[in-house]
């Protein structure tokens, strides 16, 4: 590891350790105000950490970071380090790292978790409006969080209040078609079949429950630009998911890029892979800003 990389690593590690501080300093005159465990709903799981850049006149957008964990596990703390790495690279953006209501044997993924994203974004709109900003959102999710990011960002049918503010989606190892023949081997597939959708929740009459949880079903020509990142040795998310997503985005002429990293499902945040991803996110955002 070079001295520069070592310095960045130590700097970010110190920022995490000093979690009680309200200001996070990331060097090179980069600092953020930290608001931790903000409630965006009445449930104890509906919390977010919000980081607002200091010493700048306006922000270019808000990254909304959504953790994975098979829809029924995980926590925003899993992505704190990666969020800090993004903050150092994108000091003109604000960042929200969110938790959401986890599914269980007695509760459902949908509509709770997409509704939670909508409520979190609504609070972020309120907070940024208070400081006279009206930024767009970049949804960045990994695994189940990537699935939820795409489901929210692509779905124009349901009345998500903030969906039109989604500028781009960063999909890290997210499933896109839960009924793909290769995905049914997912180790927790029985839970998905039983607990993905609340059958008592009202649904439109012209679609089936089978369609609702699949992000690719909702892709239209108005879908947000999408960058995807998949592992070439992933035994959780089959390679067919990447191909299905790319094919559907191509058919709808959506700006998109897809990259592979070396490793399995959880290897995307290894130093080499995460550094590559951050570089590609930077290039991707510059590309869509110019369209």
Order of alpha helices (4+ residues) and beta strands (2+ residues): alpha-beta-beta-beta-beta-alpha-beta-alpha-beta-alpha-beta-alpha-alpha-beta-alpha-beta-alpha
